[in-house]
Amino acid sequence: MEYDAQTNTGANEESLRMVSAAPIGNEPVSDEELRPHALDGFIGQPLLKAQLQLFLDAARKREVPPDHILLAGPPGLGKTTLAMIVANELGVPIRVTSGPAIQHAGDLASILSSLDAGEVLFIDEIHRLPRPAEELLYIAMEDFRVDVMVGKGPGATSIPLTLPRFTVIGATTREGMLPSPLRARFGFTAHLDFYPHEELEKLIERSADVLGVKLDGQAAHEMAVRSRGTPRIANRLLRRVRDWAIVHDLDSVGPDDVKSALELYQIDAEGLDRLDIAVLNAIVTHFNGGPVGLNTLSAIVGEESETVETVCEPYLVREGFLVRTPKGRVATDKAWAHLGLTPREDVSKLF
Ligand SMILES: Nc1ncnc2c1ncn2[C@@H]1O[C@H](COP(=O)(O)OP(=O)(O)OP(=O)(O)O)[C@@H](O)[C@H]1O
């Protein structure tokens, strides 16, 4: 299942989970206060930052708007933040829309025809643009031209309108779903990766400064290791830890406060939550470690199979708790150990 940036309804149970990478509740607003505004303040992703810096410096020196930019990667890793930073660094306005918000090619035509020279047009979830809008965008990106339809029915005529040069920044969580003609029109594609713990620690320390939360000792580390490599989750955990500090009248937050606050939300030391643990438990206790099919597994944990597949599994697989085999899902030794149990046999025998 896909996250719907407009309605936040793409993932049902996901939207209730503290460790969801998609925004929940009013987070789009609270994300805003923690967004860095310059490339310097953007934590981590050093290679991508260096590439982007060069790309922007060259455009500035040439005194032309930069080529179109595609930002690809899982939710919550900073694609929107980077788009805003690019506009800031260039000192130009940014217009924000998304694939699902554009229902007809005409919606896109009217946005394009109102862009000022040099402006950045940010299209989130660009892989979800309807096909006619996508085709209109190819021409606009390449030739800086849009065909505006005037009138209706047989008498309708198309009037070509020349656009000033502008920069499209597309963001996608599904790069593979982008048709190649669209992908080919981006001069620079940036792939965002999950963040290592040390980078998340720095990010949490920066956010804590912004929120006025004083962190002691390993407090940032304890949040970082539970953040599933994702800045949005790191910032969310920090906000819940801040709640804990406020309610307990703490002047500063130590590692034990972090552990207590996050235990309350059933997030364990590896960032697994109730549903992740339920999935691992089901495989281990009902199927002696697996293999087990997705539908059976989902029925046991009482969850939609899409949620298990797209929300739990990617992290469990990435962290080595689970493997997907042709026969079904298998819990690894790490999963057994995490549950405090002894594996029945070496899972590698199953391949
Ligand atoms: N590298 C970073 N440094 C500092 N803060 C970051 C970084 N990456 C993300 N954040 C913060 O994490 C939050 C989520 O980031 P953002 O909205 O840019 O993610 P996204 O990739 O656009 O997500 P989605 O795909 O769901 O739209 C924001 O508060 C943002 O400021």
The ligand as a MOL file (V3000), in Angstrom:
LIG
                    3D

  0  0  0     0  0            999 V3000
M  V30 BEGIN CTAB
M  V30 COUNTS 31 33 0 0 0
M  V30 BEGIN ATOM
M  V30 1 N 18.6770 15.2350 6.7310 0
M  V30 2 C 17.8170 15.8520 7.5470 0
M  V30 3 N 18.2740 16.7480 8.4500 0
M  V30 4 C 17.4270 17.3390 9.3120 0
M  V30 5 N 16.0730 17.0950 9.3560 0
M  V30 6 C 15.5930 16.2290 8.4720 0
M  V30 7 C 16.4210 15.5740 7.5230 0
M  V30 8 N 15.6650 14.7510 6.7660 0
M  V30 9 C 14.4040 14.8900 7.2070 0
M  V30 10 N 14.3540 15.7640 8.2390 0
M  V30 11 C 13.1420 16.1180 8.9890 0
M  V30 12 O 12.2790 14.9690 8.9980 0
M  V30 13 C 10.9440 15.3570 8.7490 0
M  V30 14 C 10.4110 14.6290 7.5340 0
M  V30 15 O 11.1210 15.0570 6.3740 0
M  V30 16 P 10.4280 15.2920 4.9490 0
M  V30 17 O 9.0320 15.8050 5.1040 0
M  V30 18 O 11.3640 16.1280 4.1470 0
M  V30 19 O 10.4100 13.8110 4.3890 0
M  V30 20 P 9.9510 13.2620 2.9700 0
M  V30 21 O 11.0400 12.3700 2.4710 0
M  V30 22 O 9.5310 14.3860 2.0870 0
M  V30 23 O 8.7020 12.3810 3.3480 0
M  V30 24 P 7.4290 11.9790 2.4290 0
M  V30 25 O 7.9480 11.0280 1.3900 0
M  V30 26 O 6.5290 11.3170 3.4370 0
M  V30 27 O 6.8600 13.2570 1.8770 0
M  V30 28 C 10.9530 16.8820 8.6330 0
M  V30 29 O 10.6750 17.4470 9.8970 0
M  V30 30 C 12.3750 17.1990 8.2680 0
M  V30 31 O 12.7450 18.4640 8.6880 0
M  V30 END ATOM
M  V30 BEGIN BOND
M  V30 1 1 1 2
M  V30 2 1 2 3
M  V30 3 2 2 7
M  V30 4 2 3 4
M  V30 5 1 4 5
M  V30 6 2 5 6
M  V30 7 1 6 7
M  V30 8 1 6 10
M  V30 9 1 7 8
M  V30 10 2 8 9
M  V30 11 1 9 10
M  V30 12 1 10 11
M  V30 13 1 11 12
M  V30 14 1 11 30
M  V30 15 1 12 13
M  V30 16 1 13 14
M  V30 17 1 13 28
M  V30 18 1 14 15
M  V30 19 1 15 16
M  V30 20 2 16 17
M  V30 21 1 16 18
M  V30 22 1 16 19
M  V30 23 1 19 20
M  V30 24 2 20 21
M  V30 25 1 20 22
M  V30 26 1 20 23
M  V30 27 1 23 24
M  V30 28 2 24 25
M  V30 29 1 24 26
M  V30 30 1 24 27
M  V30 31 1 28 29
M  V30 32 1 28 30
M  V30 33 1 30 31
M  V30 END BOND
M  V30 END CTAB
M  END
